[in-house]
């Protein structure tokens, strides 16, 4: 009998380095996630996956976000948390919002400390940060940034599905 | 006038969705309605093809694709034909490059907007929000997905059900795929465990859809009290509470319930800088989700929860896996057993971490 399964989980310690992995697309690129997990593991860091929500100007920034947007974010964060737990990396996920991806990031930087930021480079077929966003981040990021090339096939390996 | 949308949902290929769609089309035709086939995937199944006989099929749109020619649903032709009811198979299908819409469900939106009723079919594994769950449970990453709003906006979602064993029998009898392919399918996607999981997902999806459609506005005040739900998520300044709140929010959405989050601060407690960061993040998440964040002072969590649950009318409590010391549990009883004892009539759900299930199987 294992009385408290939670004890086996990766343990977070105060002052541990924090590795931010922001993403805006409908999925976090598998190659980027894999690299971020390996870095976090090697540096004994906490992984902070952050889903960046962009709120159009016609909506207030303090109003609840549309359910549809959130329904999209939740399974991705669940999957990232699952991968982190399996890799033995402590995780501290976020859903954050702003007017643009970089505005959202800026708001997050202002409120929380990060020791490294890992972002996917723009690539054909990958939604996410634009080259301009990355240039902005490189100039203004409060900490070291690592830009990674996404997987050439667009993410997690797909298996053929049956027809219906 | 917007057309009525009826979706036939199944756990996998071969349960009889297309067959049922055609049966319903024929029935409607027999009742005097003007019915056409907008798009049919016959899958080389003679029984299905036979059922389509006698139903008018709108010609498909041909799209050149290299040396091939692909066929897709011709939305404009269906709208021009203006039947009362159009049958359109496989709403999750991705249209050929060069089509006006990327996905067939978008084509269906246009047909519905033209005031034409639609019956369509789909398998549960294509549902976007279940994509990761299906991958995790079956090991198959489904590429063609459709957003949850499609099911939400349909007028009716009907489950076409078949037991996993019966579906395997149909496969063996060659009623779903031709010989060699059927054998391969039985060893892969159509394994009994996969089918059972997918069936459960389909059943759950339809059950939640029924729950979501229960119109609270039609209930009188007394009934609202009897069936209304209000969710209370217990959080603490810890990263794991983010997940508890997210899980609670998702369930609240499905229950059509309001949701509160409660953090109990001990008297005189000043959060450490790290706890303050976590609390701020928790408040931001609560604001994004439209959750009422409550901060209450108290010594005894169960007592505070009891008071707040009474004041807010909570019916459903979400809590993370307790991390109590064994000796505390022995002396005082576990937090969960105390909650169950002290909060009669309130459902309690413990949010565990999915990854821990791996250890069950190791």
Contacts between the chains, C-beta under 8 A, distances in Angstrom:
chain1	res1	chain2	res2	distance
A	2	B	359	7.6
A	3	B	326	6.8
A	4	B	321	7.5
A	4	B	322	7.8
A	4	B	323	6.9
A	4	B	324	7.6
A	4	B	326	7.9
A	5	B	321	7.1
A	5	B	352	7.3
A	5	B	356	4.7
A	5	B	359	6.6
A	6	B	321	4.6
A	6	B	323	5.6
A	6	B	353	7.4
A	6	B	356	7.5
A	7	B	323	7.5
A	8	B	356	7.3
A	8	B	359	6.7
A	9	B	353	6.7
A	9	B	355	7.8
A	9	B	356	7.4
A	12	B	239	6.7
A	14	B	272	7.5
A	14	B	274	5.6
A	46	B	239	7.7
A	53	B	288	7.0
A	62	B	287	6.2
A	64	B	287	7.3
A	64	B	288	6.6
A	64	B	289	6.3
A	64	B	290	3.0
A	65	B	288	5.0
A	65	B	289	7.5
A	65	B	290	8.0
A	67	B	253	6.2
A	68	B	147	7.0
A	68	B	148	7.6
A	68	B	149	5.7
A	70	B	249	7.5
A	70	B	288	7.3
A	70	B	289	6.7
A	71	B	128	7.8
A	71	B	129	5.5
A	71	B	148	5.6
A	71	B	250	7.9
A	71	B	253	7.9
A	72	B	128	7.3
A	74	B	129	7.6
A	74	B	246	5.6
A	74	B	250	6.1
A	75	B	128	7.9
A	75	B	129	5.6
A	75	B	130	7.9
A	75	B	131	6.6
A	75	B	132	4.6
A	75	B	133	7.4
A	76	B	132	7.5
A	77	B	243	8.0
A	77	B	246	7.0
A	78	B	132	6.3
A	78	B	243	7.8
A	78	B	246	7.9
A	78	B	354	7.2
A	79	B	132	4.5
A	79	B	136	7.9
A	81	B	243	6.5
A	81	B	353	7.5
A	81	B	355	7.8
A	82	B	136	7.2
A	82	B	353	7.9
A	82	B	354	5.2
A	82	B	355	5.3
A	85	B	353	5.9
A	85	B	354	7.8
A	85	B	355	3.5
A	85	B	356	7.7
A	86	B	355	5.2
A	86	B	358	6.7
A	90	B	239	7.4
A	91	B	239	6.7
A	92	B	239	3.6
A	92	B	242	7.3
A	92	B	278	8.0
A	93	B	239	7.2
A	93	B	242	5.5
A	93	B	243	7.1
A	94	B	242	7.2
A	94	B	281	6.2
A	94	B	285	7.5
A	95	B	246	7.8
A	95	B	285	5.9
A	95	B	288	5.7
A	96	B	284	6.8
A	96	B	288	7.9
A	97	B	288	5.8
A	111	B	277	7.4
A	111	B	280	6.0
A	111	B	281	7.7
A	111	B	284	7.9
A	112	B	277	5.7
A	112	B	281	7.1
A	113	B	277	7.6
A	156	B	135	7.7
A	156	B	141	6.1
A	157	B	141	7.2
A	158	B	141	4.7
A	158	B	143	5.5
A	159	B	139	7.2
A	159	B	140	5.2
A	159	B	141	5.6
A	161	B	125	7.4
A	161	B	140	6.0
A	161	B	141	7.8
A	161	B	142	5.0
A	161	B	143	6.3
A	161	B	144	7.2
A	161	B	189	7.6
A	162	B	12	7.0
A	162	B	13	5.3
A	162	B	185	6.3
A	162	B	189	4.9
A	162	B	190	7.5
A	163	B	13	5.7
A	163	B	41	7.5
A	163	B	43	6.7
A	164	B	10	7.4
A	164	B	12	7.3
A	164	B	13	4.2
A	164	B	17	7.3
A	164	B	41	7.6
A	164	B	90	6.2
A	164	B	121	7.3
A	164	B	122	7.4
A	164	B	123	4.6
A	164	B	126	7.9
